[in-house]
Amino acid sequence: MNTTHVWIVLAVIGTILTTATIVSKVLIAKHGHSPTLDNLLDRVQAWWMMVVVLLLAFLFGRAATVLLFMLISFLALREFLSLIYRRRADYFVLVGVYYVVLPYQYWLVYDAWYGLFSIFIPVYAFLLMPIVASLAGDTERFLTRSAKIQWALMISVFCVSHVPALLFLHFPGYDSNIALLIFLIAVVQASDVLQYICGKLWGKRKIVPSLSPSKTVVGTLGGIALATMLAASLWWMTPFTPFEAAALGLLIAVMGFLGGLVMSAIKRDIGVKDWGSMLSGHGGMLDRIDSLCFAAPIFFHVVRYLWRAG
């Protein structure tokens, strides 16, 4: 896949999003604001954000892409940690999370040091953070505090860092890894939007109403099926065959759906509707990347091991 093909893909996505934005705004102007139309516009706006990220990554290269996703992780981590319970005794733990663990994880991505990148947070950081917290001598809700900070780090940094890590995989005869980012993000985001649209058009029975009242059985199955077909149609921009692209598309669409449920469960446990308000009217950074957080690491490791792309 050459540079021209990447521009074509981005141009097509941009045209589709422009049309979707215009249609959404026309419908809102005609029928007024409603939860359905506002939600649809939110999802289109999320797509625009992802396209801008992809465009910046394509224009400025690998180093800029790593820095860009490090910023996304920082914003997501700040949202997560601002909502969970913490005490003054956790101060040095949080300093280490923000200014040591996060940047070092992305340095490992940039350095393509897979052996340490894949275990640094879930092994070393997870063991060291409770040690630092225990030295403060505050035992009140110690396990809860430690687990929440670890979970925030896992979701916001470890999982997200697998997106730019795709740039450093090596496939024989394939050197356009930015297309893998486009493939992953396009399928995950398309699945999210298509599940919503299918649910509104044909869905009736809720799939997990206690977690996500808007998700229906028909909407979920229809959106995942259409996203799988989209993945198969994009095989030419990947090192995969059409069947392999479809199988991977199905995998990451399902993981994106399950990830969205987990993140919804966390929000309901905390007692909030959105992770933040950074994106006016559209929630926070985590609201826009919740599905991607769960799909990215699975996609990365499956591709790396099955295609021997180390």
Secondary structure, 3 states (H helix, E strand, C coil): CCHHHHHHHHHHHHHHHHHHHHHHHHHHHHHCCCHHHHHHHHHHHHHHHHHHHHHHHHHHHHHHHHHHHHHHHHHHHHHHHHHCCCCHHHHHHHHHHHHHHHHHHHHHHHCCCHHHHCCHHHHHHHHHHHHHHHHCCCCCCHHHHHHHHHHHHHHHHHHCCHHHHHHHCCECCECCCHHHHHHHHHHHHHHHHHHHHHHHHHCCCECCCCCCCCCEHHHHHHHHHHHHHHHHHCHHHCCCCHHHHHHHHHHHHHHHHHHHHHHHHHHHHHCCCCCCCCCCCCCCHHHHHHHHHHHHHHHHHHHHHHCCCC
